[in-house]
Every structure is written in structure tokens, then in C-alpha cells.
Amino acid sequence: MASLTPLTEPGVASAEYGVVLLDGPDGIAAAMTPACAEETGRRLIEAAAIAAGQDAAPPPE
């Protein structure tokens, strides 16, 4: 996996014309169907719970 700097500012979700929009820092943006947004939300919550229990330091190379 590539080395990424994690974002610390949460994105803002909104809905327009039946599409879910996600705007984040640094110009990050996504448009999703409602079903896609629901599943993405579930997956984010699950991954956040796992990550919260992990060591924040990257493994040595």
C-alpha cells in the first residue's frame, strides 16, 4: 500500500437531486447514489473501528 497522509478534517455530506455529495479538504469530492453512499458509510464505520484499535505508527520497512 502506498504511503498516505491521513486526513484529520472530516468531509461534509449533502444530497441534491437524488445524489449524495461528499466534499472534503484539499478538493476531495465524490458523488454517489444513495445505495452507494449507504454502503460506503457502513464500510467507513467498520474500518474506523478497526483502525482505532491499531497502532498509529507504520510498520518498519
Long-range contacts (C-beta under 8 A, 24 or more apart in sequence): 3-58, 13-37
